[in-house]
Amino acid sequence: MTTTNTISQAHIDLCTRLINPDTGEVYYRVASESTDAVYEVHHIAGRGFTCTCPAGQEGFAHCFANPTCKHCRWSVEHARLYKAEQAALAERNARAARLMSLGLTEREAYQAASATAIINGQPATDEELARIYGPRQARPTDAEVEAMAEAYEARPFNLLK
C-alpha cells in the first residue's frame, strides 16, 4: 500500500490522454509502475472516477488515505498540467496576434511573445516588445512599395526612336 501523496514527473509520464472519437470523452490510460498492466481512468459526471486497477474494481474500498487510487490522482494531475499548458499556448498566440497588429512579422511576433523581457522591473508591454523585436529601420508602407515598383519597372527600350 502506498501512503505518499507526492506526484512526480515519472508518475505523470505514465499517463496517456486519449479522446474517444465516438463520444468525445477524455480519458486516460495509465501504465502500472510495478507490472506491465495498463489501466483506464474515466471520470463520470455526478458519479466520480473509475479505474480498471484492482483497487478501482473494488470501488476504492482499500484506498484509506485518499478516496481514489493513485492512477486517478496521476491522471488528474496530468489533466491539470495539460490545461495549464493549453492556456499558456492560447495566451502566447493572443499576444503574438497583438504584436503582429503592431507591425511585427509572424516570426518576430512569436519570438517576442515567447520571450521574457523585464523593463524597469516590470514585464515588457506589447509596445515595448514591438520596439525591441521589430525591424531596426522602418519597413516601407504599401504605397512606398508600389511607388518603388513603378520607378524600377522595366520599360521598353528602342535605339531607333
BAVEXLUM-252357 format. One record per residue (C-alpha): x, y, z; residue in one letter. Coordinates in steps of 0.1 Angstrom, whole numbers, plus 5000, padded with zeros to 4 digits. Layout:
N
XYZA
...
END
This chain:
161
500050005000M
501450344990T
500750625015T
502650904998T
500651174980N
503651314961T
503151304923I
506451314904S
507151374867Q
507750994864A
504150934875H
502751184851I
504851034823D
502950704829L
499750884818C
498450904783T
495551134775R
493050994750L
489751114734I
487050864724N
486350954688P
482650844691D
481751034723T
484451294726G
485051174762E
488551244775V
490050954795Y
493450834805Y
495450514801R
497950484830V
500750234830A
501350044862S
504650124878E
505049774892S
503749544864T
503249564826D
499549634831A
497849944817V
494750084834Y
491950314821E
490850604842V
487450764834H
485551044851H
481851014851I
480051344859A
478051314891G
479550984899R
483251034901G
486250844889F
486550484878T
489850284872C
490349944859T
493149864885C
492349614913P
491649904938A
489250064913G
487449734906Q
486749704943E
485250064944G
488450204960F
487450034992A
491049985003H
492150344995C
492250475030F
494450785026A
492550904995N
489150854980P
490650714948T
493650514936C
497050664926K
496250624889H
493250864892C
495351114911R
498151094885W
495651144856S
494051444874V
497551604878E
498251524841H
494951694831A
495751994853R
499152044837L
497651984802Y
495052254808K
497652494821A
499852434791E
496952494767Q
496052814785A
499752934782A
499752854745L
496553044739A
497953344758E
501153334737R
499153314705N
496953604716A
499953814724R
501653724691A
498453844673A
498554174692R
502254214683L
501554144647M
498954424648S
501754654660L
503754584628G
505854274637L
506153984613T
504753654624E
508253524632R
509153834652E
505853834670A
506153474681Y
509753524692Q
508753834712A
505653654727A
507853364739S
510453594754A
510553724790T
511654084789A
511854294820I
512054674817I
512454884849N
511554584870G
508254534851Q
507254284824P
507554454790A
504454584774T
503354484738D
504554824725E
507954774741E
508254424727L
507354554693A
510054814696R
512654564708I
511854274684Y
510754494654G
512954594625P
515954824631R
514655054604Q
511155124594A
509554904568R
508255084537P
504555124535T
502454964508D
502255294489A
506055324491E
506554974478V
504155044449E
505955374441A
509355194441M
507954914419A
506755174393E
510055364395A
512155054388Y
509754884364E
511254764332A
510454994303R
510754914266P
513955044250F
514555114214N
517655274198L
515855364166L
513555624182K
END
